[in-house]
Amino acid sequence: MTIAVLFVDFPDTAAAHTTQAEAMLGLPWADDYLEAASYGALDIEFVPLHRWLRASNPETGNPFDASEEAMALADDEFDYSMIDMVLTVFPSSHFGGGAIAGPANIDGVTVPFATPSTP
């Protein structure tokens, strides 16, 4: 399973650290967990875009909209037809403990996305 990882911050809650630091907070844990929970049936490949994508609206807006906007901002860098899922990560310094999930439609391709809780 190939999962694009998009890092999204907001004009009023900018990330205070790198996307590499953010990724290390959860991606290794998520990879190990998902592969173990599937008894080895899943082979996860995270494909992170290591830069913060700035949403146009404040963080009080709809997180689904922020995820779709992030996908549009990263559209030139991903062929979404080759991606099984998009993981949207918000800065852990401002967000934590919440999860959202749902589909996004970019250029006529529907791709599931999820935002994980901070482990």
C-alpha positions, 0 to 999 in steps of 0.5 A: 500500500502506497501512502502519500504523506502531506504535512499541512499547517495553517496561517494562524498555527504555523508549524514550529519544526520540520516535516522530518521531525514531524514524520519521526513522531508517527510514521515509523510507529504507524508502519510497524503497527499496520504491518503487524496488525495485518499479520504481514499482509500489508506492506506499507510504503509512506511517500512523504512530501517534506515541506509544510503545505500552508492551508489558505484558511485558519485552523478553525476551518473544516479539516476535510477542506484543508486536506483536499487543499493540501492534495491540490497544492501537492498535485504537481508532485504526486500521480494520485492514480499511483497512490492508495491513500493520502495521509494528512498530518497537522503540526503536533505542536498545535494538534493532537489526539484527534482523527479525521478520515474521508475521501478526496477528489482530485482531478477526477480521482477519488483517494481516501485520506486520513489524519492520525492521532498523535501516538 
